[in-house]
Amino acid sequence: MSKMTSLRDEVLKYTIEEDLQQFNTLAIKRLKDIQCSRIRAGFSSKNANPRELRGKLWPC
C-alpha cells in the first residue's frame, strides 16, 4: 500500500491533461467575458472590415 501512496504522490506533482484542459477552458471563458479582441479576431470574415465586426476596441 505504501508503494501506491508514493506513486500517487509522484503523479500529483505533475500537471495532467485534464487539469490543462480545465485551465485553458477557464482562460478562454475569462477572455470572452471581458470581450477581448484576441478571442474575437479569430471569428472575423475575410471580406469584411475586422474593426466593424469587432466593434469598439477593448483593451486586454
PQR file of N, CA, C, O and H, with PARSE charges and radii, in Angstrom:
ATOM      1  N   MET A   1       0.820  -1.196   0.000 -0.4000 1.5000
ATOM      2  CA  MET A   1       0.000   0.000   0.000 -0.0000 2.0000
ATOM      3  C   MET A   1       0.866   1.264   0.000  0.5500 1.7000
ATOM      4  O   MET A   1       0.473   2.283  -0.568 -0.5500 1.4000
ATOM      5  N   SER A   2       1.998   1.205   0.610 -0.4000 1.5000
ATOM      6  CA  SER A   2       2.856   2.389   0.648 -0.0000 2.0000
ATOM      7  C   SER A   2       3.405   2.719  -0.750  0.5500 1.7000
ATOM      8  O   SER A   2       3.657   3.884  -1.060 -0.5500 1.4000
ATOM      9  H   SER A   2       2.318   0.377   1.071  0.4000 1.0000
ATOM     10  N   LYS A   3       3.587   1.694  -1.588 -0.4000 1.5000
ATOM     11  CA  LYS A   3       4.033   1.951  -2.955 -0.0000 2.0000
ATOM     12  C   LYS A   3       2.962   2.705  -3.732  0.5500 1.7000
ATOM     13  O   LYS A   3       3.260   3.596  -4.528 -0.5500 1.4000
ATOM     14  H   LYS A   3       3.383   0.748  -1.336  0.4000 1.0000
ATOM     15  N   MET A   4       1.719   2.333  -3.486 -0.4000 1.5000
ATOM     16  CA  MET A   4       0.609   3.005  -4.162 -0.0000 2.0000
ATOM     17  C   MET A   4       0.517   4.461  -3.711  0.5500 1.7000
ATOM     18  O   MET A   4       0.271   5.350  -4.526 -0.5500 1.4000
ATOM     19  H   MET A   4       1.477   1.609  -2.839  0.4000 1.0000
ATOM     20  N   THR A   5       0.708   4.700  -2.454 -0.4000 1.5000
ATOM     21  CA  THR A   5       0.662   6.061  -1.930 -0.0000 2.0000
ATOM     22  C   THR A   5       1.803   6.903  -2.482  0.5500 1.7000
ATOM     23  O   THR A   5       1.597   8.055  -2.862 -0.5500 1.4000
ATOM     24  H   THR A   5       0.908   3.979  -1.792  0.4000 1.0000
ATOM     25  N   SER A   6       2.990   6.343  -2.529 -0.4000 1.5000
ATOM     26  CA  SER A   6       4.132   7.088  -3.052 -0.0000 2.0000
ATOM     27  C   SER A   6       3.968   7.362  -4.547  0.5500 1.7000
ATOM     28  O   SER A   6       4.342   8.432  -5.027 -0.5500 1.4000
ATOM     29  H   SER A   6       3.158   5.407  -2.221  0.4000 1.0000
ATOM     30  N   LEU A   7       3.412   6.399  -5.282 -0.4000 1.5000
ATOM     31  CA  LEU A   7       3.158   6.605  -6.710 -0.0000 2.0000
ATOM     32  C   LEU A   7       2.133   7.715  -6.925  0.5500 1.7000
ATOM     33  O   LEU A   7       2.299   8.559  -7.806 -0.5500 1.4000
ATOM     34  H   LEU A   7       3.108   5.529  -4.891  0.4000 1.0000
ATOM     35  N   ARG A   8       1.075   7.711  -6.116 -0.4000 1.5000
ATOM     36  CA  ARG A   8       0.040   8.739  -6.214 -0.0000 2.0000
ATOM     37  C   ARG A   8       0.632  10.122  -5.918  0.5500 1.7000
ATOM     38  O   ARG A   8       0.302  11.098  -6.591 -0.5500 1.4000
ATOM     39  H   ARG A   8       0.940   7.025  -5.401  0.4000 1.0000
ATOM     40  N   ASP A   9       1.486  10.199  -4.933 -0.4000 1.5000
ATOM     41  CA  ASP A   9       2.127  11.472  -4.592 -0.0000 2.0000
ATOM     42  C   ASP A   9       3.014  11.969  -5.726  0.5500 1.7000
ATOM     43  O   ASP A   9       3.066  13.171  -5.983 -0.5500 1.4000
ATOM     44  H   ASP A   9       1.755   9.406  -4.386  0.4000 1.0000
ATOM     45  N   GLU A  10       3.705  11.073  -6.403 -0.4000 1.5000
ATOM     46  CA  GLU A  10       4.557  11.456  -7.530 -0.0000 2.0000
ATOM     47  C   GLU A  10       3.725  11.977  -8.700  0.5500 1.7000
ATOM     48  O   GLU A  10       4.106  12.951  -9.348 -0.5500 1.4000
ATOM     49  H   GLU A  10       3.662  10.096  -6.194  0.4000 1.0000
ATOM     50  N   VAL A  11       2.606  11.339  -8.966 -0.4000 1.5000
ATOM     51  CA  VAL A  11       1.745  11.756 -10.078 -0.0000 2.0000
ATOM     52  C   VAL A  11       1.130  13.123  -9.792  0.5500 1.7000
ATOM     53  O   VAL A  11       0.956  13.922 -10.713 -0.5500 1.4000
ATOM     54  H   VAL A  11       2.297  10.547  -8.439  0.4000 1.0000
ATOM     55  N   LEU A  12       0.803  13.403  -8.546 -0.4000 1.5000
ATOM     56  CA  LEU A  12       0.185  14.678  -8.193 -0.0000 2.0000
ATOM     57  C   LEU A  12       1.141  15.854  -8.345  0.5500 1.7000
ATOM     58  O   LEU A  12       0.696  17.002  -8.373 -0.5500 1.4000
ATOM     59  H   LEU A  12       0.945  12.754  -7.799  0.4000 1.0000
ATOM     60  N   LYS A  13       2.428  15.601  -8.443 -0.4000 1.5000
ATOM     61  CA  LYS A  13       3.401  16.673  -8.629 -0.0000 2.0000
ATOM     62  C   LYS A  13       3.330  17.272 -10.026  0.5500 1.7000
ATOM     63  O   LYS A  13       3.742  18.413 -10.230 -0.5500 1.4000
ATOM     64  H   LYS A  13       2.790  14.669  -8.421  0.4000 1.0000
ATOM     65  N   TYR A  14       2.817  16.521 -10.984 -0.4000 1.5000
ATOM     66  CA  TYR A  14       2.774  16.954 -12.375 -0.0000 2.0000
ATOM     67  C   TYR A  14       1.377  17.424 -12.761  0.5500 1.7000
ATOM     68  O   TYR A  14       0.384  17.005 -12.166 -0.5500 1.4000
ATOM     69  H   TYR A  14       2.482  15.594 -10.818  0.4000 1.0000
ATOM     70  N   THR A  15       1.308  18.298 -13.760 -0.4000 1.5000
ATOM     71  CA  THR A  15       0.039  18.748 -14.300 -0.0000 2.0000
ATOM     72  C   THR A  15      -0.422  17.735 -15.336  0.5500 1.7000
ATOM     73  O   THR A  15       0.296  17.437 -16.291 -0.5500 1.4000
ATOM     74  H   THR A  15       2.114  18.639 -14.244  0.4000 1.0000
ATOM     75  N   ILE A  16      -1.612  17.216 -15.142 -0.4000 1.5000
ATOM     76  CA  ILE A  16      -2.118  16.194 -16.059 -0.0000 2.0000
ATOM     77  C   ILE A  16      -3.010  16.854 -17.116  0.5500 1.7000
ATOM     78  O   ILE A  16      -3.358  18.030 -17.003 -0.5500 1.4000
ATOM     79  H   ILE A  16      -2.195  17.458 -14.367  0.4000 1.0000
ATOM     80  N   GLU A  17      -3.364  16.095 -18.122 -0.4000 1.5000
ATOM     81  CA  GLU A  17      -4.108  16.621 -19.268 -0.0000 2.0000
ATOM     82  C   GLU A  17      -5.444  17.227 -18.856  0.5500 1.7000
ATOM     83  O   GLU A  17      -5.832  18.273 -19.376 -0.5500 1.4000
ATOM     84  H   GLU A  17      -3.081  15.140 -18.214  0.4000 1.0000
ATOM     85  N   GLU A  18      -6.138  16.599 -17.949 -0.4000 1.5000
ATOM     86  CA  GLU A  18      -7.439  17.092 -17.516 -0.0000 2.0000
ATOM     87  C   GLU A  18      -7.312  18.474 -16.872  0.5500 1.7000
ATOM     88  O   GLU A  18      -8.152  19.344 -17.102 -0.5500 1.4000
ATOM     89  H   GLU A  18      -5.823  15.749 -17.527  0.4000 1.0000
ATOM     90  N   ASP A  19      -6.266  18.676 -16.068 -0.4000 1.5000
ATOM     91  CA  ASP A  19      -6.040  19.980 -15.446 -0.0000 2.0000
ATOM     92  C   ASP A  19      -5.732  21.040 -16.488  0.5500 1.7000
ATOM     93  O   ASP A  19      -6.196  22.175 -16.379 -0.5500 1.4000
ATOM     94  H   ASP A  19      -5.585  17.969 -15.881  0.4000 1.0000
ATOM     95  N   LEU A  20      -4.944  20.673 -17.506 -0.4000 1.5000
ATOM     96  CA  LEU A  20      -4.608  21.629 -18.564 -0.0000 2.0000
ATOM     97  C   LEU A  20      -5.836  22.023 -19.375  0.5500 1.7000
ATOM     98  O   LEU A  20      -5.993  23.189 -19.736 -0.5500 1.4000
ATOM     99  H   LEU A  20      -4.567  19.751 -17.595  0.4000 1.0000
ATOM    100  N   GLN A  21      -6.705  21.060 -19.661 -0.4000 1.5000
ATOM    101  CA  GLN A  21      -7.922  21.357 -20.406 -0.0000 2.0000
ATOM    102  C   GLN A  21      -8.820  22.301 -19.612  0.5500 1.7000
ATOM    103  O   GLN A  21      -9.396  23.236 -20.169 -0.5500 1.4000
ATOM    104  H   GLN A  21      -6.577  20.113 -19.367  0.4000 1.0000
ATOM    105  N   GLN A  22      -8.933  22.053 -18.320 -0.4000 1.5000
ATOM    106  CA  GLN A  22      -9.760  22.901 -17.475 -0.0000 2.0000
ATOM    107  C   GLN A  22      -9.173  24.315 -17.399  0.5500 1.7000
ATOM    108  O   GLN A  22      -9.912  25.298 -17.451 -0.5500 1.4000
ATOM    109  H   GLN A  22      -8.465  21.294 -17.868  0.4000 1.0000
ATOM    110  N   PHE A  23      -7.855  24.415 -17.277 -0.4000 1.5000
ATOM    111  CA  PHE A  23      -7.195  25.718 -17.227 -0.0000 2.0000
ATOM    112  C   PHE A  23      -7.428  26.500 -18.514  0.5500 1.7000
ATOM    113  O   PHE A  23      -7.746  27.688 -18.467 -0.5500 1.4000
ATOM    114  H   PHE A  23      -7.255  23.616 -17.235  0.4000 1.0000
ATOM    115  N   ASN A  24      -7.272  25.842 -19.670 -0.4000 1.5000
ATOM    116  CA  ASN A  24      -7.474  26.505 -20.959 -0.0000 2.0000
ATOM    117  C   ASN A  24      -8.918  26.934 -21.158  0.5500 1.7000
ATOM    118  O   ASN A  24      -9.181  28.021 -21.671 -0.5500 1.4000
ATOM    119  H   ASN A  24      -7.014  24.877 -19.709  0.4000 1.0000
ATOM    120  N   THR A  25      -9.849  26.089 -20.756 -0.4000 1.5000
ATOM    121  CA  THR A  25     -11.268  26.412 -20.886 -0.0000 2.0000
ATOM    122  C   THR A  25     -11.621  27.642 -20.059  0.5500 1.7000
ATOM    123  O   THR A  25     -12.334  28.532 -20.522 -0.5500 1.4000
ATOM    124  H   THR A  25      -9.635  25.205 -20.339  0.4000 1.0000
ATOM    125  N   LEU A  26     -11.116  27.681 -18.832 -0.4000 1.5000
ATOM    126  CA  LEU A  26     -11.400  28.831 -17.972 -0.0000 2.0000
ATOM    127  C   LEU A  26     -10.735  30.103 -18.500  0.5500 1.7000
ATOM    128  O   LEU A  26     -11.304  31.189 -18.393 -0.5500 1.4000
ATOM    129  H   LEU A  26     -10.537  26.958 -18.455  0.4000 1.0000
ATOM    130  N   ALA A  27      -9.534  29.973 -19.069 -0.4000 1.5000
ATOM    131  CA  ALA A  27      -8.839  31.140 -19.615 -0.0000 2.0000
ATOM    132  C   ALA A  27      -9.594  31.704 -20.808  0.5500 1.7000
ATOM    133  O   ALA A  27      -9.730  32.922 -20.930 -0.5500 1.4000
ATOM    134  H   ALA A  27      -9.072  29.090 -19.156  0.4000 1.0000
ATOM    135  N   ILE A  28     -10.085  30.846 -21.687 -0.4000 1.5000
ATOM    136  CA  ILE A  28     -10.853  31.296 -22.853 -0.0000 2.0000
ATOM    137  C   ILE A  28     -12.165  31.925 -22.404  0.5500 1.7000
ATOM    138  O   ILE A  28     -12.572  32.955 -22.943 -0.5500 1.4000
ATOM    139  H   ILE A  28      -9.974  29.857 -21.588  0.4000 1.0000
ATOM    140  N   LYS A  29     -12.828  31.322 -21.428 -0.4000 1.5000
ATOM    141  CA  LYS A  29     -14.083  31.875 -20.919 -0.0000 2.0000
ATOM    142  C   LYS A  29     -13.852  33.251 -20.309  0.5500 1.7000
ATOM    143  O   LYS A  29     -14.663  34.156 -20.506 -0.5500 1.4000
ATOM    144  H   LYS A  29     -12.498  30.486 -20.990  0.4000 1.0000
ATOM    145  N   ARG A  30     -12.763  33.422 -19.575 -0.4000 1.5000
ATOM    146  CA  ARG A  30     -12.450  34.713 -18.972 -0.0000 2.0000
ATOM    147  C   ARG A  30     -12.231  35.779 -20.046  0.5500 1.7000
ATOM    148  O   ARG A  30     -12.718  36.902 -19.922 -0.5500 1.4000
ATOM    149  H   ARG A  30     -12.104  32.687 -19.416  0.4000 1.0000
ATOM    150  N   LEU A  31     -11.493  35.421 -21.104 -0.4000 1.5000
ATOM    151  CA  LEU A  31     -11.251  36.377 -22.185 -0.0000 2.0000
ATOM    152  C   LEU A  31     -12.537  36.727 -22.927  0.5500 1.7000
ATOM    153  O   LEU A  31     -12.716  37.869 -23.350 -0.5500 1.4000
ATOM    154  H   LEU A  31     -11.097  34.509 -21.205  0.4000 1.0000
ATOM    155  N   LYS A  32     -13.435  35.751 -23.089 -0.4000 1.5000
ATOM    156  CA  LYS A  32     -14.721  36.045 -23.732 -0.0000 2.0000
ATOM    157  C   LYS A  32     -15.567  36.952 -22.853  0.5500 1.7000
ATOM    158  O   LYS A  32     -16.262  37.832 -23.359 -0.5500 1.4000
ATOM    159  H   LYS A  32     -13.289  34.823 -22.745  0.4000 1.0000
ATOM    160  N   ASP A  33     -15.514  36.744 -21.527 -0.4000 1.5000
ATOM    161  CA  ASP A  33     -16.299  37.559 -20.609 -0.0000 2.0000
ATOM    162  C   ASP A  33     -15.863  39.018 -20.634  0.5500 1.7000
ATOM    163  O   ASP A  33     -16.699  39.913 -20.512 -0.5500 1.4000
ATOM    164  H   ASP A  33     -14.949  36.028 -21.116  0.4000 1.0000
ATOM    165  N   ILE A  34     -14.574  39.270 -20.790 -0.4000 1.5000
ATOM    166  CA  ILE A  34     -14.107  40.658 -20.833 -0.0000 2.0000
ATOM    167  C   ILE A  34     -14.083  41.178 -22.262  0.5500 1.7000
ATOM    168  O   ILE A  34     -13.610  42.288 -22.508 -0.5500 1.4000
ATOM    169  H   ILE A  34     -13.894  38.543 -20.889  0.4000 1.0000
ATOM    170  N   GLN A  35     -14.582  40.398 -23.195 -0.4000 1.5000
ATOM    171  CA  GLN A  35     -14.704  40.761 -24.611 -0.0000 2.0000
ATOM    172  C   GLN A  35     -13.360  41.177 -25.202  0.5500 1.7000
ATOM    173  O   GLN A  35     -13.239  42.237 -25.815 -0.5500 1.4000
ATOM    174  H   GLN A  35     -14.965  39.497 -22.995  0.4000 1.0000
ATOM    175  N   CYS A  36     -12.385  40.351 -25.014 -0.4000 1.5000
ATOM    176  CA  CYS A  36     -11.034  40.613 -25.501 -0.0000 2.0000
ATOM    177  C   CYS A  36     -10.998  40.452 -27.025  0.5500 1.7000
ATOM    178  O   CYS A  36     -11.603  39.534 -27.579 -0.5500 1.4000
ATOM    179  H   CYS A  36     -12.484  39.489 -24.516  0.4000 1.0000
ATOM    180  N   SER A  37     -10.283  41.356 -27.687 -0.4000 1.5000
ATOM    181  CA  SER A  37     -10.231  41.309 -29.150 -0.0000 2.0000
ATOM    182  C   SER A  37      -9.400  40.121 -29.640  0.5500 1.7000
ATOM    183  O   SER A  37      -9.557  39.709 -30.789 -0.5500 1.4000
ATOM    184  H   SER A  37      -9.792  42.102 -27.237  0.4000 1.0000
ATOM    185  N   ARG A  38      -8.520  39.560 -28.805 -0.4000 1.5000
ATOM    186  CA  ARG A  38      -7.730  38.406 -29.226 -0.0000 2.0000
ATOM    187  C   ARG A  38      -8.623  37.194 -29.483  0.5500 1.7000
ATOM    188  O   ARG A  38      -8.338  36.390 -30.370 -0.5500 1.4000
ATOM    189  H   ARG A  38      -8.392  39.895 -27.872  0.4000 1.0000
ATOM    190  N   ILE A  39      -9.690  37.062 -28.718 -0.4000 1.5000
ATOM    191  CA  ILE A  39     -10.610  35.933 -28.899 -0.0000 2.0000
ATOM    192  C   ILE A  39     -11.498  36.169 -30.112  0.5500 1.7000
ATOM    193  O   ILE A  39     -11.688  35.268 -30.929 -0.5500 1.4000
ATOM    194  H   ILE A  39      -9.921  37.716 -27.997  0.4000 1.0000
ATOM    195  N   ARG A  40     -12.037  37.361 -30.233 -0.4000 1.5000
ATOM    196  CA  ARG A  40     -12.989  37.633 -31.309 -0.0000 2.0000
ATOM    197  C   ARG A  40     -12.326  37.773 -32.662  0.5500 1.7000
ATOM    198  O   ARG A  40     -13.010  37.652 -33.678 -0.5500 1.4000
ATOM    199  H   ARG A  40     -11.883  38.093 -29.569  0.4000 1.0000
ATOM    200  N   ALA A  41     -11.036  38.022 -32.728 -0.4000 1.5000
ATOM    201  CA  ALA A  41     -10.358  38.211 -34.005 -0.0000 2.0000
ATOM    202  C   ALA A  41     -10.365  36.936 -34.835  0.5500 1.7000
ATOM    203  O   ALA A  41     -10.305  37.005 -36.062 -0.5500 1.4000
ATOM    204  H   ALA A  41     -10.480  38.121 -31.902  0.4000 1.0000
ATOM    205  N   GLY A  42     -10.436  35.781 -34.197 -0.4000 1.5000
ATOM    206  CA  GLY A  42     -10.449  34.520 -34.914 -0.0000 2.0000
ATOM    207  C   GLY A  42     -11.733  34.258 -35.661  0.5500 1.7000
ATOM    208  O   GLY A  42     -11.783  33.367 -36.509 -0.5500 1.4000
ATOM    209  H   GLY A  42     -10.485  35.725 -33.200  0.4000 1.0000
ATOM    210  N   PHE A  43     -12.791  35.026 -35.360 -0.4000 1.5000
ATOM    211  CA  PHE A  43     -14.085  34.795 -35.989 -0.0000 2.0000
ATOM    212  C   PHE A  43     -14.397  35.782 -37.090  0.5500 1.7000
ATOM    213  O   PHE A  43     -15.518  35.790 -37.598 -0.5500 1.4000
ATOM    214  H   PHE A  43     -12.750  35.749 -34.671  0.4000 1.0000
ATOM    215  N   SER A  44     -13.437  36.623 -37.483 -0.4000 1.5000
ATOM    216  CA  SER A  44     -13.720  37.641 -38.484 -0.0000 2.0000
ATOM    217  C   SER A  44     -13.743  37.029 -39.890  0.5500 1.7000
ATOM    218  O   SER A  44     -13.127  35.995 -40.148 -0.5500 1.4000
ATOM    219  H   SER A  44     -12.526  36.616 -37.071  0.4000 1.0000
ATOM    220  N   SER A  45     -14.457  37.688 -40.770 -0.4000 1.5000
ATOM    221  CA  SER A  45     -14.586  37.246 -42.151 -0.0000 2.0000
ATOM    222  C   SER A  45     -13.471  37.855 -42.989  0.5500 1.7000
ATOM    223  O   SER A  45     -12.955  38.921 -42.658 -0.5500 1.4000
ATOM    224  H   SER A  45     -14.957  38.529 -40.560  0.4000 1.0000
ATOM    225  N   LYS A  46     -13.098  37.182 -44.074 -0.4000 1.5000
ATOM    226  CA  LYS A  46     -12.040  37.690 -44.953 -0.0000 2.0000
ATOM    227  C   LYS A  46     -12.480  38.950 -45.686  0.5500 1.7000
ATOM    228  O   LYS A  46     -11.675  39.851 -45.920 -0.5500 1.4000
ATOM    229  H   LYS A  46     -13.517  36.315 -44.344  0.4000 1.0000
ATOM    230  N   ASN A  47     -13.746  39.012 -46.043 -0.4000 1.5000
ATOM    231  CA  ASN A  47     -14.213  40.107 -46.882 -0.0000 2.0000
ATOM    232  C   ASN A  47     -14.739  41.303 -46.098  0.5500 1.7000
ATOM    233  O   ASN A  47     -15.091  42.316 -46.703 -0.5500 1.4000
ATOM    234  H   ASN A  47     -14.401  38.280 -45.853  0.4000 1.0000
ATOM    235  N   ALA A  48     -14.802  41.220 -44.794 -0.4000 1.5000
ATOM    236  CA  ALA A  48     -15.348  42.318 -44.000 -0.0000 2.0000
ATOM    237  C   ALA A  48     -14.221  43.025 -43.246  0.5500 1.7000
ATOM    238  O   ALA A  48     -13.158  42.454 -43.000 -0.5500 1.4000
ATOM    239  H   ALA A  48     -14.516  40.398 -44.303  0.4000 1.0000
ATOM    240  N   ASN A  49     -14.478  44.257 -42.896 -0.4000 1.5000
ATOM    241  CA  ASN A  49     -13.526  45.014 -42.112 -0.0000 2.0000
ATOM    242  C   ASN A  49     -13.524  44.451 -40.686  0.5500 1.7000
ATOM    243  O   ASN A  49     -14.573  44.446 -40.041 -0.5500 1.4000
ATOM    244  H   ASN A  49     -15.342  44.720 -43.096  0.4000 1.0000
ATOM    245  N   PRO A  50     -12.396  43.985 -40.182 -0.5600 1.5000
ATOM    246  CA  PRO A  50     -12.364  43.391 -38.836  0.2800 2.0000
ATOM    247  C   PRO A  50     -12.814  44.361 -37.745  0.5500 1.7000
ATOM    248  O   PRO A  50     -13.406  43.939 -36.751 -0.5500 1.4000
ATOM    249  N   ARG A  51     -12.540  45.659 -37.920 -0.4000 1.5000
ATOM    250  CA  ARG A  51     -12.963  46.626 -36.908 -0.0000 2.0000
ATOM    251  C   ARG A  51     -14.479  46.705 -36.846  0.5500 1.7000
ATOM    252  O   ARG A  51     -15.040  46.867 -35.763 -0.5500 1.4000
ATOM    253  H   ARG A  51     -12.059  46.001 -38.727  0.4000 1.0000
ATOM    254  N   GLU A  52     -15.162  46.594 -37.996 -0.4000 1.5000
ATOM    255  CA  GLU A  52     -16.622  46.623 -38.000 -0.0000 2.0000
ATOM    256  C   GLU A  52     -17.195  45.396 -37.302  0.5500 1.7000
ATOM    257  O   GLU A  52     -18.197  45.490 -36.593 -0.5500 1.4000
ATOM    258  H   GLU A  52     -14.707  46.462 -38.877  0.4000 1.0000
ATOM    259  N   LEU A  53     -16.565  44.260 -37.503 -0.4000 1.5000
ATOM    260  CA  LEU A  53     -17.052  43.042 -36.874 -0.0000 2.0000
ATOM    261  C   LEU A  53     -16.815  43.048 -35.368  0.5500 1.7000
ATOM    262  O   LEU A  53     -17.658  42.579 -34.604 -0.5500 1.4000
ATOM    263  H   LEU A  53     -15.751  44.183 -38.079  0.4000 1.0000
ATOM    264  N   ARG A  54     -15.690  43.570 -34.947 -0.4000 1.5000
ATOM    265  CA  ARG A  54     -15.351  43.548 -33.527 -0.0000 2.0000
ATOM    266  C   ARG A  54     -16.015  44.686 -32.768  0.5500 1.7000
ATOM    267  O   ARG A  54     -16.253  44.582 -31.565 -0.5500 1.4000
ATOM    268  H   ARG A  54     -15.005  43.952 -35.568  0.4000 1.0000
ATOM    269  N   GLY A  55     -16.311  45.768 -33.470 -0.4000 1.5000
ATOM    270  CA  GLY A  55     -16.909  46.906 -32.807 -0.0000 2.0000
ATOM    271  C   GLY A  55     -15.859  47.737 -32.082  0.5500 1.7000
ATOM    272  O   GLY A  55     -14.730  47.880 -32.553 -0.5500 1.4000
ATOM    273  H   GLY A  55     -16.118  45.853 -34.448  0.4000 1.0000
ATOM    274  N   LYS A  56     -16.239  48.276 -30.946 -0.4000 1.5000
ATOM    275  CA  LYS A  56     -15.355  49.142 -30.179 -0.0000 2.0000
ATOM    276  C   LYS A  56     -14.131  48.356 -29.713  0.5500 1.7000
ATOM    277  O   LYS A  56     -14.244  47.181 -29.364 -0.5500 1.4000
ATOM    278  H   LYS A  56     -17.156  48.159 -30.564  0.4000 1.0000
ATOM    279  N   LEU A  57     -12.968  48.997 -29.707 -0.4000 1.5000
ATOM    280  CA  LEU A  57     -11.729  48.353 -29.279 -0.0000 2.0000
ATOM    281  C   LEU A  57     -11.717  48.179 -27.783  0.5500 1.7000
ATOM    282  O   LEU A  57     -11.853  49.152 -27.041 -0.5500 1.4000
ATOM    283  H   LEU A  57     -12.876  49.951 -29.991  0.4000 1.0000
ATOM    284  N   TRP A  58     -11.555  46.938 -27.324 -0.4000 1.5000
ATOM    285  CA  TRP A  58     -11.492  46.619 -25.892 -0.0000 2.0000
ATOM    286  C   TRP A  58     -10.068  46.224 -25.546  0.5500 1.7000
ATOM    287  O   TRP A  58      -9.532  45.291 -26.143 -0.5500 1.4000
ATOM    288  H   TRP A  58     -11.445  46.148 -27.926  0.4000 1.0000
ATOM    289  N   PRO A  59      -9.446  46.904 -24.605 -0.5600 1.5000
ATOM    290  CA  PRO A  59      -8.082  46.514 -24.217  0.2800 2.0000
ATOM    291  C   PRO A  59      -8.090  45.206 -23.443  0.5500 1.7000
ATOM    292  O   PRO A  59      -9.031  44.917 -22.704 -0.5500 1.4000
ATOM    293  N   CYS A  60      -7.047  44.427 -23.616 -0.4000 1.5000
ATOM    294  CA  CYS A  60      -6.945  43.152 -22.895 -0.0000 2.0000
ATOM    295  C   CYS A  60      -6.152  43.330 -21.626  0.5500 1.7000
ATOM    296  O   CYS A  60      -5.956  42.371 -20.880 -0.5500 1.4000
ATOM    297  H   CYS A  60      -6.282  44.662 -24.217  0.4000 1.0000
TER
END
